Amino acid sequence: MVKTTKLKNNLRVVTKLLPNTNSITVLILVRAGSRYEKLELNGISHFLEHMFFKGAEKYKNTKEVSEAIDSVGGDFNAFTGKEYAGYFVKVSADKYDVAINVLADMLIDARLDVQEIEKERGVILEEYNMYQDTPMYQIGWDFERLIYGDQPMGRDQIGTKELIKSVSQQDFLNYLNDLYTPDNTVIAIAGNFEEEKIIKDIENLFVFPNSRENKKLSFDPIQNLLSEKKVWLRNKKTEQAHIVIGFPGFAAKDERLYASKLLAVIMGGNMSSRLFLAVREAQGLAYYINANTDDYTDTGIWSVSAGVTVEKIDQAIKSTINEFKKVVKEGILADELEKAKSFLKGKMVLRLEDSEEYAHLIGKYALLQNQEIGVEDIIKKIDEVTLNDINQVAQELFKEDLMRMAVIGPYDDQEHFENLLKFD
């Protein structure tokens, strides 16, 4: 059973007891992802994520933060997405106090030292360069830019070099006070713990400064989805070409979401999927090929990603599109749907044996949808998808006029790729 406790300051704590594990994960999620950034501050969410590990009141620098967690054999990390940022510590159940003390110190009392900001600029610039030099990362961002255009959802979380070089301490403080507020934050806990005690400890530790008053926050809704531009081409000398072909998908609360997820499994979710067998195994055109869904609060993407032979990219694109056409014309088979259901449920159950994964699941739903949700609820949603549902979703998704493609490789003829992006 998933349980939500709302503290006096409006901070929510969502918990899931996993009595058969000896670990505990404490995860803090804040609605402070890149879609909340103004253009001139694109990248501040990610930069701030780095700064939280640079020291606060109790743990005064990165060394002290790391040593506190390393000394008990724990794991810790952070991430920045489109809609939220996350910070977690995973430790043995008897050391939970280390997790909540470290996280409370960094989130509540971060010093954001000017000298540390200056040093971290170089680190993040190198991270920026790494992503630029890694087509498997960059291709996904290029595709999002193609779908969403010049609005927050279409911009990279890493931000711009200009922001990385110029963001100031005051910028961080303003952003912190606006977004890192109690009602904009969820603490998710999964593992083996004594609930009453841990809630009391959190209430005592997570006392937000007065400058972080609760505010009613919102983001700009998606505007002008899908421009006339059909292909985003990045000319780069590579040994392997990378493509993403996809369509606008469904938002997180859309009743068609799980049908689209099952469709992704059937098309490219595993080694027995249609695209893996048709494009990789039968023709040897791709090293990797997979289908995915990205579902956000008010929008989504359904896409296929592949790393393909440079000389045979045309054939790989045509073969991929041909699989879309087959589904539209012939539909999904009943046994394919049942296998996809078993696969999706099995993968989820295995993944959620990890307290970190479970904390992320319950925290995300609490933060973005204000819902308590467990494994049983998701399994029910998967089981409810009918053959008619998934075939209807395929008809709605796989439309030529909605299809878009991003390409990275040693090519410069965009019109050539636009001509390939057709169902005929």
Secondary structure, 3 states (H helix, E strand, C coil): CEEEEECCCCCEEEEEECCCCCEEEEEEEECCCHHHCCHHHCCHHHHHHHHHHHCCCCCCCHHHHHHHHHCCCCEEEEEECCCCEEEEEEEEHHHHHHHHHHHHHHHHCCCCCHHHHHHHHHHHHHHHHHHHCCHHHHHHHHHHHHHHCCCHHHCCCCCCHHHHHHCCHHHHHHHHHHHCCHHHEEEEEEECCCHHHHHHHHHHHCCCCCCCCCCCCCCCCCCCCCCCCCEEEEECCCCEEEEEEEEECCCCCCCCHHHHHHHHHHHHCCCCCHHHHHHHHCCCCEEEEEEEEEECCCCEEEEEEEEEEHHHHHHHHHHHHHHHHHHHHHCCCHHHHHHHHHHHHHHHHHHCCCHHHHHHHHHHHHHHHCCCCCHHHHHHHHHCCCHHHHHHHHHHHCCHHHCEEEEEECCCCHHHHHHHCCCC
